[in-house]
Amino acid sequence: MGKPKIDKVKPLTIKQQRFVDFYDGNATDSAKKAGYKQPRSQGQRLLTNVDISTAIQKREKNRNKGHIATREERQRFWTRMMDEAEKDSDRLKASELLGRSEADFLDKTQVQVSSITGLKEALDAAEGTGKPPIKEDE
């Protein structure tokens, strides 16, 4: 038996790399800027190329890596601010944001309904005022 085939990632051509560099969600514009003669059809075809789509995904991952804080990073930051901030107002705001991120402050409304019609009225009222009307059972 022979050796198993291992798919190697081929290096992108200069035009393909330019396409990846210009790609911003619009394949036609990116292909045109990269120098392709038939940008509409070639742009769509390039997106189906595994090496190109992998390069675009890798570029986006690297681009977003340092700019967008994850939920856990935000929570760590707010916890640090809550512990280390000098002003009480900053500490209070950090604790509020941390609590919101953990869904600690959910408004709960209890509704007692005796009929389907009453349910619709209660829901309509709750959407408008934030509190449903309280009705006595008849």
N, C-alpha and C positions, 0 to 999 in steps of 0.2 A: 504494500500500500504506500501511496505517496504522502507527502506532507499536506496537511489541511491548508486550504487557501485562507489567507488573512487579508481582509479588505484594508487597504491602506488609503488614507485620505490623501487625495491628490492636491498639490498646491494649486491655488486659484491662478488663473491667468490675470494679467494686468487689468483687462477690461472687466473680468468678473469681480476682482477686488474693488475696482472703482464702483461697480454696481452695488456691492455690499456697503461701501463707504457712503454712497449717495442715498441708499434705500431708507425711506422715511415712511413707508406704508403705501407708496405709489410706485408700482413696478414700472409703469410706462415712463414716468418722468425720470426715474433712476436710470433706466436703460438709455434714455435719450442723453442724459448728462454724462453717462459712462462712454458714449460714443457708438452705440449700436445703430445700425442703419434702419432696422425695422423694430423700433422700440416697443410698439404695442405687443406684437407676438413674442418677441424675444424676452421682454420683461416678464411676461407670464411663464414662459418656458424656464427662465432662469430661477424663478421661485420654486420650481419643482425639482431642481437639482439639489440633491441631499447635501453636498459640500457647501453650496451657497447658503441654503437655509440654516445649516449648522453654524456657518460663519456669522450670519445675521443674528441668530440667537445668542451666540457667544458675545458678540459686540454689545447687544442690548443688556445682557447680564452684567457685563463689565461696566457699562455706562451707568446703569442704575444702582450698582453695588454701593458706591460711596455717597449717593445722593438721597436715597429714600430710606428712612429709618423703619425698621420692622416694628411690629407691635411690642415685642419684648424689649427692644432698644429704647422705645419711648417710655415704657414702664420703668426701666432701670433709671433713665434720666429723671423722670418725675420723682422716683423714690429718692434719688440722690439730692434733688432740689428740696424735697420735703425735709430731708435730714440736715442739709448743709446751708440752705439759704439764710441770709442774715435777717431779712425782713419777714415778719409774720405773715404779711399779705402774700408774699411769694410762696411761702411754705403752705399756706392755706390753698392757694390756687393749684399748686402741684398736687396736694392731697386730693383736691376735687377732681382734677383731670385723671389721676390714677384711679380714683373710685369710679368715675364714668367709664374708663376703659375696662373695668372689671364688672360693669353693669350693677354697681352697688345701689344706684339711685333710680330704681324703676318705679314709676307711679302705677299703683295697682288700684283698680276700681272694682267694687263688688256690686253686682246688680242682681236683683231678684225680680223675675218676670213670671207672670202667670199665663201668658198666651203668646202666640207667634206675633200678633199685632203689637203686643206690649214690648216684645224683644226688638222689633224694628224701631219703635219710638225711642226706646232706651238707647239703642245704638246711634240713632240720628242725633239725639240730645248729647250723647257722650262725645261725638265728633265735633259738635258745635261749641260746647262750653267746657268740655273736659270732664264734666260730672253728669251722670245720668240723673233724671228726676227720680225721686223716691216716691213710690205709690203704695198705698195701703191695699191689701187684698180685700176685694169686695165680698 
